[in-house]
């Protein structure tokens, strides 16, 4: 059953919550670098430990994945995880 959509501020805690929700739903945090000129884009991924422990990785994740919190499945998972804390 879907929860009511919740808006999150992009605090560090909520960014980490978003990262865990994406991992739980998709199995990984992955993207392709479309900014490069390569014919076939390399697949990149981030781990939760990288996001937690490396400020530049946290900022990269925040800039690339903030819009994912508006996905209802991800938002529901964020709410579920928040209840466990």
C-alpha positions as CSV (number, residue, x, y, z in Angstrom):
1,X,0.0,0.0,0.0
2,X,1.4,3.4,-1.0
3,X,1.9,6.0,1.7
4,X,1.0,9.6,1.4
5,X,3.8,11.4,-0.5
6,X,6.3,13.1,1.8
7,X,8.5,16.0,0.9
8,X,12.1,15.8,2.3
9,X,14.6,18.6,2.8
10,X,18.0,17.6,1.5
11,X,19.8,17.3,4.9
12,X,22.7,14.9,5.1
13,X,20.4,12.4,7.0
14,X,17.8,12.6,4.3
15,X,20.4,12.2,1.5
16,X,21.7,9.0,3.2
17,X,18.1,7.9,3.6
18,X,17.5,8.5,-0.2
19,X,20.7,6.5,-1.0
20,X,19.6,3.5,1.1
21,X,16.1,3.6,-0.4
22,X,17.6,3.6,-4.0
23,X,19.8,0.7,-3.1
24,X,16.9,-1.2,-1.5
25,X,14.6,-0.7,-4.5
26,X,17.2,-0.9,-7.4
27,X,20.0,-3.0,-5.8
28,X,22.6,-0.3,-6.5
29,X,23.1,3.4,-7.2
30,X,24.1,3.5,-10.9
31,X,24.2,6.0,-13.7
32,X,25.8,6.6,-17.1
33,X,28.1,9.6,-17.7
34,X,26.4,11.2,-20.7
35,X,28.7,14.2,-20.4
36,X,31.6,12.3,-21.9
37,X,32.1,12.1,-25.7
38,X,32.4,8.3,-25.7
39,X,30.2,6.3,-28.0
40,X,29.3,3.9,-25.2
41,X,28.9,5.5,-21.9
42,X,30.6,3.9,-18.9
43,X,28.4,2.7,-16.1
44,X,29.3,4.2,-12.7
45,X,28.0,3.3,-9.3
46,X,28.3,4.6,-5.7
47,X,28.2,2.6,-2.5
48,X,26.5,3.8,0.7
49,X,29.9,3.8,2.4
50,X,31.4,6.1,-0.3
51,X,28.5,8.5,0.1
52,X,28.8,8.5,3.9
53,X,32.5,8.9,4.1
54,X,33.6,11.0,1.2
55,X,32.1,14.5,0.9
56,X,32.7,14.8,-2.8
57,X,30.7,11.5,-3.4
58,X,27.9,12.8,-1.1
59,X,27.7,16.0,-3.2
60,X,27.8,14.1,-6.5
61,X,25.0,11.8,-5.3
62,X,23.0,14.8,-4.1
63,X,23.4,16.7,-7.4
64,X,22.5,13.6,-9.5
65,X,19.8,11.8,-7.5
66,X,17.8,14.4,-5.6
67,X,15.0,14.2,-8.1
68,X,14.6,10.4,-7.4
69,X,12.9,11.2,-4.1
70,X,9.9,12.3,-6.2
71,X,9.5,8.7,-7.4
72,X,6.7,7.3,-5.4
73,X,8.3,3.9,-4.9
74,X,11.5,5.5,-3.6
75,X,9.5,7.9,-1.5
76,X,7.6,5.1,0.1
77,X,10.8,3.2,0.8
78,X,12.3,6.4,2.4
79,X,9.3,6.6,4.7
80,X,9.6,2.9,5.6
81,X,13.3,3.3,6.4
82,X,12.6,6.4,8.4
83,X,10.2,4.5,10.6
84,X,12.9,1.9,11.4
85,X,15.3,4.6,12.7
